[in-house]
Amino acid sequence: MSKVQIKVNDNGSLRITGDVELLDGEGNVFQTKPTFSLCRCGLSQNKPFCDGSHKGKFESKVRVIKEDGQE
């Protein structure tokens, strides 16, 4: 099985790449493509998927904190 990658985009979505199954709260399967984006800002009209509504309205840059405390 190939490794799934989830990228936290600066000021934007979560970009999912790989063979993954996305379920709603009742266990129903969303239809997805091999690469898709999930909304992180809450503004999308197509939740859980990103529709680009965040542009200019959402700021978040997530970085890994390394053991020495540096980004």
RODO-2510 file (C-alpha; in nm, 4 decimals, decimal comma):
residues 71
     n   res          X          Y          Z
     1     m     0,0000     0,0000     0,0000
     2     s     0,1338     0,3446    -0,0899
     3     k     0,1844     0,6113     0,1712
     4     v    -0,0879     0,8761     0,1980
     5     q     0,0348     1,2347     0,2205
     6     i    -0,1519     1,5175     0,3934
     7     k    -0,0055     1,8640     0,3376
     8     v    -0,1159     2,1597     0,5505
     9     n    -0,1138     2,4428     0,2959
    10     d    -0,0247     2,7918     0,4166
    11     n    -0,3417     3,0012     0,4502
    12     g    -0,5444     2,7250     0,2891
    13     s    -0,6622     2,3692     0,2713
    14     l    -0,5389     2,0256     0,3688
    15     r    -0,4156     1,8614     0,0481
    16     i    -0,4648     1,4830     0,0508
    17     t    -0,2729     1,2632    -0,1936
    18     g    -0,2987     0,8856    -0,2058
    19     d    -0,5473     0,6049    -0,1698
    20     v    -0,7677     0,7095     0,1212
    21     e    -1,1324     0,6638     0,2127
    22     l    -1,3131     0,9744     0,3425
    23     l    -1,6190     0,9086     0,5582
    24     d    -1,8891     1,1346     0,7010
    25     g    -2,0085     1,1162     1,0638
    26     e    -2,2411     0,8252     0,9823
    27     g    -1,9790     0,6227     0,7964
    28     n    -2,0965     0,7105     0,4454
    29     v    -1,8181     0,7307     0,1883
    30     f    -1,7481     1,0582     0,0070
    31     q    -1,6472     1,0192    -0,3561
    32     t    -1,2891     1,1453    -0,3933
    33     k    -1,0121     1,1623    -0,6523
    34     p    -0,6510     1,0468    -0,5983
    35     t    -0,5712     1,4063    -0,4882
    36     f    -0,8207     1,6396    -0,3202
    37     s    -0,8342     1,9271    -0,0717
    38     l    -1,0264     1,9515     0,2532
    39     c    -1,1543     2,2819     0,3921
    40     r    -0,9735     2,4133     0,6983
    41     c    -1,1256     2,7625     0,7203
    42     g    -1,4967     2,6756     0,7459
    43     l    -1,5948     2,9068     0,4575
    44     s    -1,6363     2,6464     0,1808
    45     q    -1,9818     2,5957     0,0328
    46     n    -1,8746     2,2409    -0,0577
    47     k    -1,7634     2,1066     0,2834
    48     p    -1,5719     1,8991     0,3660
    49     f    -1,3959     1,9902     0,0402
    50     c    -1,2156     2,3179    -0,0232
    51     d    -1,3701     2,5481    -0,2854
    52     g    -1,1154     2,8304    -0,2541
    53     s    -1,3378     3,0550    -0,0390
    54     h    -1,0484     3,1003     0,2061
    55     k    -0,8450     3,3178    -0,0326
    56     g    -0,7709     3,6466     0,1402
    57     k    -0,9916     3,5557     0,4378
    58     f    -0,7954     3,2898     0,6254
    59     e    -0,4472     3,2950     0,7730
    60     s    -0,2697     2,9966     0,9183
    61     k     0,0854     2,8768     0,8704
    62     v     0,1518     2,5534     1,0546
    63     r     0,5128     2,4473     1,1038
    64     v     0,6765     2,1468     1,2639
    65     i     0,8528     2,2357     1,5882
    66     k     1,1853     2,0549     1,5943
    67     e     1,3389     1,9059     1,9066
    68     d     1,5594     2,2117     1,9563
    69     g     1,2457     2,4309     1,9678
    70     q     1,3124     2,5849     1,6261
    71     e     1,0763     2,5769     1,3272
***
